[in-house]
Amino acid sequence: MNYFREQLMEIFELPPEVIIDAPLIMIAGKQNLHIENHKGISFYKDDLLKIRIREGFLVVQGNNLMIKEINRDYIQISGKMQGFFYEKL
């Protein structure tokens, strides 16, 4: 991250997802996942979901995974989540 963006974050007390387009990932229990600042879905099956983010992919493993809602800003996923990991480009 460049110096100017770091300074903006500090001065205005802004979260990184606003300044550097970092993904914001919220998990509610084992059944709901909300991701902001995504770049699209690259792979989808009911047991594996690969979501493009700024520096790679967020991979979600589980059962009965469903995309409840998707738009340019966020994705909402439901199902039994079993694991998450990042995959760099």
Secondary structure, DSSP 8 states (H G I E B T S, - for coil): --HHHHHHHHHHT--HHHHS---EEEEETTTEEEEES---EEEEETTEEEEEETTEEEEEEEEEEEEEEE-SSEEEEEEEEEEEEEEE-
